[in-house]
């Protein structure tokens, strides 16, 4: 075709280049270029998958209801723990998975509650924990058998009745052999979290000789085997609660450090959550862990609710850590259900919490009450100076590996499914 316009070189009357012919499909579905018979493959569509799943797992320290705590919760003929735990509701109920540590047994039917040194809590305590948003608890502690075999059963029965998971004590060898599993439906896939627990001992209180499985004791080889088995059975993440260490000591012991490193080197534990010391301890990232990407350990979360503070005990007993761990799991391919890799605990943060013992044993995040707390008549039960001192102690104990968290996590989906352990 001739044109009379000025071409790119300024010439007049240049001949236009011919239009390219369209590609013609072949019987094989490839294409042939008009100037060449060489087949050209069609573009390969990019693989698609759901966005990565991000979960917030929250854990807290010792639930240790001394008798004064029970008196604060007393409500007529029963108990109302909501008013003690309530200030921390936003921190717990918004988590994707919330795991507490029930240090004491629930009293068997017909028995009265008791405090130190032989504890026994009313069943309403479990109801209060469920109301707050906890999904399950570890139950292995030095007080697990304070109320004997009957107390072990009463505790797990109460947790079952409230819909809470549990691990660390058991009513049968079959139940003991299983981790507590939690399943969370997110991003087109199911993320399964396994929870294990064990204690250093039972304060010399006897475990029934014909029921050695009723309280799980710490044994590194056994814990690694259980974590390995949980992964082989489909767990994406394995969390381990340990009742260990030395009471009222903020620095982890050599035994704690050695065991934590052994667990990290096993490559099958994602996070260790420590209890028992009643004071906050170091939060640390260790070499090893799943895929060689490291393992987080919180050596001790301190107290969640108790009657301890500087008036009776070490000043650090007034406070604890609320741990928030991030779990990231690659999203699934919607066509095949496969994922791009395993789930990992990618980081943790801690929030300083405290018990206002004189204010009815209410539990607060210290960052929520910088000016202290007050009763209805205006009397300060925890003043700003006390808050500052407690905050300083917690920060010194927790260390600098993990950052402090000042706002609650937000759940990414519906509540988890608690998978019952078969009895």
C-alpha positions as CSV (number, residue, x, y, z in Angstrom):
1,X,0.0,0.0,0.0
2,X,1.4,3.5,-0.9
3,X,1.1,6.4,1.4
4,X,1.8,10.1,0.9
5,X,2.8,10.9,4.4
6,X,6.3,11.8,5.5
7,X,8.1,8.7,6.7
8,X,10.3,8.4,9.7
9,X,13.4,9.3,7.5
10,X,11.5,12.3,5.9
11,X,10.9,10.6,2.5
12,X,7.7,11.0,0.6
13,X,5.9,8.2,-1.0
14,X,7.6,5.4,1.0
15,X,6.0,1.9,0.9
16,X,4.4,0.8,4.1
17,X,5.6,-2.5,5.7
18,X,3.1,-5.4,5.2
19,X,0.8,-6.2,8.1
20,X,1.9,-9.5,9.9
21,X,-0.3,-12.5,9.3
22,X,-2.0,-13.9,12.3
23,X,-0.6,-17.0,14.0
24,X,-2.4,-20.2,12.9
25,X,-3.1,-22.9,15.5
26,X,-1.7,-26.4,14.8
27,X,-3.4,-29.6,15.6
28,X,-1.2,-29.9,18.7
29,X,-2.4,-26.6,20.0
30,X,0.9,-24.8,19.4
31,X,1.2,-21.9,17.0
32,X,3.1,-21.4,13.7
33,X,4.7,-18.1,12.8
34,X,3.7,-16.9,9.3
35,X,7.4,-16.6,8.3
36,X,8.5,-19.9,9.8
37,X,7.0,-23.3,10.4
38,X,8.6,-23.5,13.8
39,X,6.0,-24.2,16.5
40,X,5.7,-21.6,19.3
41,X,4.4,-22.9,22.7
42,X,1.4,-21.0,24.2
43,X,2.2,-18.9,27.3
44,X,2.2,-21.0,30.5
45,X,-0.2,-19.6,33.1
46,X,1.3,-18.6,36.4
47,X,0.5,-21.0,39.2
48,X,-1.9,-19.5,41.7
49,X,-2.3,-20.2,45.4
50,X,-4.0,-18.7,48.4
51,X,-2.1,-16.0,50.4
52,X,0.1,-17.2,53.3
53,X,-1.8,-18.0,56.4
54,X,-0.7,-15.9,59.5
55,X,-1.8,-17.1,62.9
56,X,-1.3,-15.5,66.4
57,X,-0.8,-18.0,69.2
58,X,-1.0,-16.5,72.7
59,X,0.3,-18.2,75.9
60,X,0.3,-17.2,79.5
61,X,2.0,-18.1,82.8
62,X,0.8,-19.9,85.9
63,X,-2.8,-20.0,86.8
64,X,-2.2,-20.3,90.6
65,X,-5.3,-19.5,92.6
66,X,-4.3,-19.2,96.2
67,X,-7.1,-18.9,98.8
68,X,-7.1,-15.1,98.7
69,X,-7.6,-15.3,94.9
70,X,-10.6,-17.6,95.4
71,X,-12.0,-15.2,98.0
72,X,-11.8,-12.4,95.4
73,X,-13.6,-14.5,93.0
74,X,-16.3,-15.6,95.5
75,X,-19.8,-14.8,94.2
76,X,-22.6,-16.0,96.5
77,X,-22.4,-19.8,96.6
78,X,-20.1,-19.9,93.7
79,X,-17.2,-18.1,92.0
80,X,-16.9,-15.5,89.3
81,X,-13.4,-15.4,87.8
82,X,-14.5,-13.2,84.9
83,X,-14.1,-10.1,87.1
84,X,-10.5,-11.0,87.9
85,X,-9.5,-12.0,84.4
86,X,-11.6,-9.5,82.5
87,X,-9.1,-6.7,81.9
88,X,-7.1,-9.0,79.7
89,X,-10.0,-10.2,77.6
90,X,-9.0,-8.2,74.5
91,X,-5.5,-9.8,74.6
92,X,-6.8,-13.3,74.8
93,X,-10.1,-13.5,72.8
94,X,-8.5,-12.0,69.7
95,X,-5.9,-14.7,69.3
96,X,-6.2,-17.4,66.7
97,X,-5.1,-19.9,69.4
98,X,-4.8,-19.2,73.2
99,X,-3.1,-21.7,75.5
100,X,-3.0,-21.3,79.3
101,X,-1.2,-23.2,82.0
102,X,-3.5,-24.6,84.7
103,X,-1.0,-25.3,87.5
104,X,-3.5,-26.7,90.0
105,X,-6.0,-29.5,89.9
106,X,-9.7,-29.1,90.1
107,X,-11.2,-30.5,93.3
108,X,-13.1,-33.8,93.0
109,X,-16.8,-33.7,93.6
110,X,-17.6,-33.3,97.3
111,X,-14.2,-31.7,98.2
112,X,-13.6,-28.1,99.2
113,X,-11.1,-25.9,97.4
114,X,-7.7,-25.3,99.0
115,X,-4.6,-23.3,98.5
116,X,-0.9,-23.7,99.2
117,X,0.7,-26.1,99.7
118,X,-1.9,-28.6,98.5
119,X,-4.0,-26.9,95.9
120,X,-7.5,-27.6,94.6
121,X,-9.5,-25.1,92.6
122,X,-13.3,-25.0,92.0
123,X,-14.5,-26.1,88.5
124,X,-15.7,-22.5,87.9
125,X,-12.1,-21.6,87.3
126,X,-12.1,-23.5,84.1
127,X,-15.4,-21.8,83.1
128,X,-13.7,-18.5,83.7
129,X,-10.8,-19.4,81.5
130,X,-13.2,-20.6,78.7
131,X,-15.2,-17.4,79.0
132,X,-12.0,-15.3,78.5
133,X,-11.2,-17.1,75.2
134,X,-8.6,-19.7,76.1
135,X,-8.8,-22.7,73.8
136,X,-6.8,-25.1,76.0
137,X,-4.3,-25.5,78.8
138,X,-1.2,-27.5,79.8
139,X,-1.8,-29.4,83.0
140,X,1.6,-31.0,83.9
141,X,3.0,-29.3,87.0
142,X,4.4,-30.0,90.4
143,X,0.9,-29.7,91.7
144,X,-0.8,-32.0,89.2
145,X,-1.5,-34.7,91.8
146,X,-2.1,-32.5,94.8
147,X,-5.6,-34.0,94.9
148,X,-4.5,-37.5,93.8
149,X,-5.8,-39.5,90.9
150,X,-9.3,-38.2,91.5
151,X,-8.0,-34.7,91.1
152,X,-6.4,-35.6,87.7
153,X,-9.8,-36.9,86.5
154,X,-11.8,-34.0,87.8
155,X,-9.4,-31.5,86.1
156,X,-9.6,-33.1,82.7
157,X,-13.4,-33.7,83.0
158,X,-13.9,-30.0,83.8
159,X,-11.8,-29.0,80.8
160,X,-13.7,-31.4,78.5
161,X,-17.0,-30.0,79.7
162,X,-15.9,-26.5,78.9
163,X,-14.7,-27.4,75.5
164,X,-11.0,-26.8,76.3
165,X,-8.1,-28.9,75.1
166,X,-5.6,-30.2,77.6
167,X,-2.2,-32.0,77.7
168,X,0.3,-33.0,80.3
169,X,-1.9,-35.3,82.4
170,X,-4.1,-38.1,81.4
171,X,-6.9,-40.5,82.4
172,X,-5.4,-43.5,80.5
173,X,-2.3,-44.6,78.7
174,X,-4.0,-44.1,75.4
175,X,-4.8,-40.5,76.3
176,X,-1.3,-39.8,77.4
177,X,0.1,-41.1,74.2
178,X,-1.6,-38.3,72.2
179,X,-0.7,-34.7,71.8
180,X,-3.5,-32.2,72.0
181,X,-4.3,-31.1,68.5
182,X,-5.9,-27.8,67.4
183,X,-7.1,-27.4,63.8
184,X,-7.5,-24.0,62.2
185,X,-9.1,-23.5,58.8
186,X,-7.3,-20.6,57.1
187,X,-6.5,-19.6,53.5
188,X,-7.9,-22.7,51.9
189,X,-5.9,-25.1,54.1
190,X,-6.0,-26.7,57.6
191,X,-3.2,-25.7,59.9
192,X,-2.8,-28.3,62.7
193,X,-1.0,-27.3,65.9
194,X,0.2,-30.0,68.3
195,X,0.6,-29.1,72.0
196,X,2.7,-31.2,74.3
197,X,3.6,-30.7,78.0
198,X,5.7,-32.2,80.8
199,X,6.8,-31.3,84.4
200,X,10.1,-31.9,86.3
201,X,8.2,-33.6,89.2
202,X,5.3,-33.5,91.6
203,X,6.7,-32.1,94.8
204,X,7.1,-35.6,96.1
205,X,3.4,-36.2,95.9
206,X,3.0,-39.8,94.8
207,X,1.8,-40.7,91.3
208,X,-0.2,-44.0,91.4
209,X,2.2,-46.8,90.6
210,X,-0.3,-48.4,88.3
211,X,-0.9,-45.1,86.5
212,X,2.6,-43.7,85.6
213,X,1.2,-42.1,82.5
214,X,-1.2,-39.9,84.5
215,X,1.4,-37.1,84.8
216,X,4.0,-36.6,82.0
217,X,7.5,-36.1,83.4
218,X,10.3,-34.4,81.5
219,X,12.5,-36.7,79.5
220,X,14.3,-35.2,76.5
221,X,14.3,-38.3,74.4
222,X,10.7,-39.0,75.1
223,X,9.7,-35.4,74.2
224,X,11.6,-35.5,70.9
225,X,9.9,-38.8,70.0
226,X,6.5,-37.4,70.8
227,X,7.1,-34.2,68.8
228,X,8.4,-36.4,65.9
229,X,5.4,-38.6,66.0
230,X,3.1,-35.6,66.1
231,X,4.6,-34.2,62.9
232,X,4.4,-37.6,61.2
233,X,0.7,-37.7,62.1
234,X,0.2,-34.4,60.3
235,X,1.0,-31.6,62.8
236,X,2.2,-28.5,61.0
237,X,3.6,-26.9,64.2
238,X,4.6,-28.4,67.6
239,X,4.5,-26.4,70.8
240,X,5.9,-27.7,74.1
241,X,5.0,-26.4,77.5
242,X,7.6,-27.3,80.2
243,X,7.1,-26.9,84.0
244,X,10.8,-26.5,84.9
245,X,13.5,-24.3,86.4
246,X,14.0,-22.8,89.9
247,X,11.3,-20.9,91.7
248,X,11.8,-17.1,92.0
249,X,15.0,-17.1,89.9
250,X,14.8,-14.9,86.8
251,X,17.9,-16.3,85.1
252,X,17.3,-19.7,83.4
253,X,19.2,-22.5,85.0
254,X,21.9,-24.5,83.2
255,X,19.5,-27.5,83.1
256,X,16.9,-25.3,81.4
257,X,19.4,-24.1,78.8
258,X,20.8,-27.5,78.1
259,X,17.4,-29.1,77.6
260,X,16.2,-26.1,75.4
261,X,19.3,-26.5,73.2
262,X,18.7,-30.2,72.9
263,X,15.1,-29.6,71.8
264,X,16.2,-27.0,69.3
265,X,18.8,-29.3,67.8
266,X,16.2,-32.0,67.4
267,X,14.6,-29.9,64.7
268,X,11.0,-31.0,65.6
269,X,9.9,-28.4,68.2
270,X,8.8,-24.9,67.1
271,X,8.4,-23.2,70.4
272,X,9.1,-24.0,74.1
273,X,6.8,-22.3,76.6
274,X,8.1,-22.3,80.2
275,X,6.4,-22.3,83.6
276,X,7.0,-22.8,87.3
277,X,9.5,-20.1,88.4
278,X,6.6,-17.6,89.2
279,X,8.8,-14.8,87.8
280,X,9.3,-13.8,84.2
281,X,12.4,-15.2,82.5
282,X,14.4,-14.8,79.3
283,X,12.8,-15.1,75.8
284,X,15.5,-16.4,73.5
285,X,16.0,-17.5,69.9
286,X,18.2,-20.6,69.7
287,X,20.1,-22.2,66.7
288,X,18.5,-25.3,65.2
289,X,14.8,-25.7,65.1
290,X,12.6,-27.0,62.2
291,X,14.4,-26.5,58.9
292,X,17.4,-25.1,60.7
293,X,15.6,-21.8,61.0
294,X,15.9,-21.6,64.8
295,X,13.6,-22.3,67.8
296,X,12.1,-19.8,70.2
297,X,12.1,-20.5,73.9
298,X,10.3,-18.5,76.7
299,X,12.0,-20.0,79.7
300,X,9.4,-18.8,82.1
301,X,6.2,-16.7,81.6
302,X,5.9,-16.0,85.4
303,X,2.5,-15.8,87.0
304,X,-0.8,-15.2,85.2
305,X,-3.1,-14.9,88.3
306,X,-1.9,-15.5,91.8
307,X,-1.6,-14.0,95.3
308,X,2.1,-13.2,94.9
309,X,3.8,-9.8,94.7
310,X,6.6,-7.9,96.5
311,X,4.6,-7.9,99.8
312,X,5.2,-11.6,100.2
313,X,7.8,-12.8,97.7
314,X,10.3,-11.7,95.2
315,X,9.1,-8.5,93.5
316,X,9.1,-10.1,90.1
317,X,6.3,-12.5,91.2
318,X,3.7,-9.7,90.7
319,X,4.2,-9.9,87.0
320,X,4.5,-12.2,84.0
321,X,4.7,-12.4,80.3
322,X,1.8,-12.8,77.8
323,X,3.6,-14.4,74.9
324,X,2.4,-13.9,71.3
325,X,3.9,-16.2,68.6
326,X,3.4,-15.7,64.9
327,X,2.9,-18.9,62.8
328,X,3.1,-18.5,59.1
329,X,1.9,-21.3,56.8
330,X,2.1,-21.0,53.0
331,X,-1.3,-20.8,51.3
332,X,-2.6,-23.8,49.4
333,X,-3.0,-24.2,45.7
334,X,-6.8,-24.2,45.3
335,X,-6.6,-26.7,42.5
336,X,-4.5,-29.4,44.2
337,X,-4.6,-28.4,47.9
338,X,-0.7,-28.6,48.0
339,X,1.3,-26.0,49.8
340,X,4.6,-24.3,49.0
341,X,6.3,-25.3,52.2
342,X,5.8,-26.1,55.9
343,X,4.4,-23.8,58.6
344,X,6.9,-22.0,60.8
345,X,7.0,-19.9,64.0
346,X,8.5,-16.8,62.5
347,X,8.7,-14.6,65.6
348,X,7.5,-14.0,69.1
349,X,6.7,-10.9,71.2
350,X,5.9,-10.5,74.9
351,X,3.5,-8.2,76.8
352,X,4.1,-7.4,80.4
353,X,1.2,-8.3,82.6
354,X,0.6,-8.0,86.4
355,X,-1.8,-8.9,89.2
356,X,-3.3,-6.1,91.2
357,X,-3.5,-8.1,94.4
358,X,-5.0,-5.3,96.5
359,X,-7.5,-4.5,93.7
360,X,-9.3,-7.9,93.9
361,X,-6.6,-9.8,92.0
362,X,-7.4,-8.3,88.7
363,X,-5.0,-9.1,85.9
364,X,-3.8,-6.2,83.7
365,X,-1.4,-5.6,80.8
366,X,1.1,-3.1,82.4
367,X,1.0,-1.1,79.2
368,X,-2.7,-0.7,79.6
369,X,-2.5,1.0,83.0
370,X,0.5,3.4,82.9
371,X,-1.2,5.6,85.5
372,X,-2.1,2.7,87.8
373,X,-5.5,1.3,88.8
374,X,-8.1,2.5,91.2
375,X,-11.1,1.2,93.1
376,X,-14.6,2.6,92.7
377,X,-14.0,5.0,95.6
378,X,-10.9,6.4,93.9
379,X,-8.3,4.7,96.2
380,X,-5.2,3.6,94.2
381,X,-4.5,-0.1,94.6
382,X,-1.7,-0.1,92.1
383,X,-0.1,3.3,91.5
384,X,1.9,4.7,88.6
385,X,5.2,4.2,90.4
386,X,4.5,0.6,91.1
387,X,3.5,0.1,87.5
388,X,6.8,1.6,86.4
389,X,8.9,-0.6,88.8
390,X,7.1,-3.7,87.7
391,X,7.5,-2.8,84.0
392,X,11.2,-2.3,84.5
393,X,11.6,-5.7,86.2
394,X,9.8,-7.5,83.4
395,X,11.8,-5.8,80.7
396,X,15.0,-6.7,82.3
397,X,14.0,-10.4,82.7
398,X,12.6,-10.9,79.2
399,X,15.8,-9.7,77.4
400,X,16.2,-8.2,73.9
401,X,15.9,-11.2,71.5
402,X,12.1,-10.7,71.2
403,X,10.3,-7.3,71.1
404,X,7.7,-6.1,73.5
405,X,4.1,-6.1,72.2
406,X,1.8,-3.2,73.1
407,X,-1.4,-4.1,71.3
408,X,-3.4,-7.3,71.1
409,X,-3.1,-9.6,68.1
410,X,-6.1,-10.0,65.7
411,X,-7.5,-13.4,64.8
412,X,-7.3,-14.3,61.1
413,X,-10.4,-16.5,61.1
414,X,-12.8,-18.6,63.1
415,X,-12.1,-20.3,66.4
416,X,-10.0,-23.5,66.3
417,X,-11.3,-27.0,66.4
418,X,-10.2,-28.8,69.6
419,X,-9.5,-32.4,68.7
420,X,-10.4,-34.6,71.7
421,X,-7.7,-36.9,72.9
422,X,-9.1,-40.5,72.8
423,X,-9.4,-42.1,76.2
